[in-house]
Amino acid sequence: MTRISGRIVTPSGIVTGHLDVDGSTIAAIVPDSAAGDDVIVPGFVDLHCHGGGGHTFTTGDPEAARGAAGFHLSHGTTTVLASLVSSPFELMRSATSAFRPLVDEGVLAGIHFEGPYLSAVRCGAQNPAYLRDPAPGEITELIRTGEGAVRMMTVAPELDGALEAISLLRDAGVLAAIGHTDASYDQTHAGVNAGASVATHLFNGMRPVHHREPGPVVGLLSSTATVELIADNIHLHPGMLAFAARSAGPERSILVTDAMDATGMPDGEYELGGQAVVVTDRVARLTRDSSIAGSTLTMDVALRNAVAAGLPLQDAVAMSSTTPARLLGLADRGALSPGLRADLVVLDAELRLRGVVRGGGRVS
């Protein structure tokens, strides 16, 4: 039995006490006024991550994927989707085959395809050479090849065939996300009605809000979709982060990193989806047009930034763990409660990382 003490953030409130771990499971949470100032939160669940620690998911290399997952695990992300960017179908298929064993092993929770069925007008750091309208045959083959490994795909709902593709994903049990889109408000709602349940990094890669055409941002906030928010204070102003999170609520808001391989690495030259990237003072930008190219964020910093933006700690924890775990259908994790998997992060009183436990085993 392992005992961890501090202020334990549970679904029903913050308990000052100790948490007992028996094997891979949380055995008990017991109040104890002498527990100390550490803050214990559930392991983070990141649905949108392209790499980190000098390793990338985007090339479909399994050893690079293992390295990226390990880097983010050391920062508290106990569950991660491997996000790819817009690519030729051959790479999408080979990456699915290569990552499937890592999903079976539990290194990855699945694969997220951010593209290539995205808007050229709002491509951001996506490679425009690979963008195209949704192809049902491709989607079906990826799902079949993955045998459950494909968990999410981002689609622009205004493209030809997009609504059919979104319904196909929904019916196959894959999260359909709306992103990199120039859709109108009505087109956005049509995408949600067709089965889309996630907004890929809300605001970024989307038509801006206008009072006579609200566009995808307001369309998504006013829908049933859960919205991704990149809390790096670069993609979103802290005030906008807080506004969106309060608008959707913690049950429909999730923190994501959108991290690339440069995360945790020195400033310099990198690559994303075959495009050159320069990182300066934590900010990654394409060399061709200075578009923001992913982030250098880790989930522990995202949680701290969300709280600094004015969100209650319990809401930020729901956004970083509970809500994304529920989206993925992972009922065994995402919260601190007896009987659940012992995935947890120990933070100090300033919410800085002190330790990580995954499946009852201490990682750092």
Secondary structure as UniProt FT lines:
FT   STRAND          2..10
FT   TURN            11..12
FT   STRAND          13..22
FT   TURN            23..24
FT   STRAND          25..31
FT   TURN            33..34
FT   STRAND          39..42
FT   STRAND          44..46
FT   STRAND          51..52
FT   TURN            53..54
FT   STRAND          55..56
FT   TURN            58..59
FT   HELIX           62..73
FT   TURN            74..76
FT   STRAND          77..84
FT   HELIX           89..105
FT   STRAND          110..114
FT   TURN            121..122
FT   TURN            124..125
FT   HELIX           128..130
FT   HELIX           136..146
FT   TURN            147..148
FT   STRAND          150..155
FT   TURN            157..158
FT   TURN            160..161
FT   HELIX           162..171
FT   TURN            172..173
FT   STRAND          175..178
FT   HELIX           185..194
FT   STRAND          198..199
FT   TURN            200..205
FT   TURN            211..212
FT   HELIX           215..221
FT   STRAND          226..230
FT   HELIX           238..248
FT   HELIX           250..252
FT   STRAND          253..256
FT   TURN            261..264
FT   STRAND          268..272
FT   TURN            273..274
FT   STRAND          275..280
FT   TURN            281..282
FT   STRAND          283..286
FT   TURN            287..289
FT   HELIX           299..308
FT   TURN            309..310
FT   HELIX           313..317
FT   HELIX           318..322
FT   HELIX           323..327
FT   TURN            328..329
FT   TURN            331..332
FT   TURN            338..339
FT   STRAND          344..347
FT   TURN            349..350
FT   STRAND          353..358
FT   TURN            359..360
FT   STRAND          361..362
//
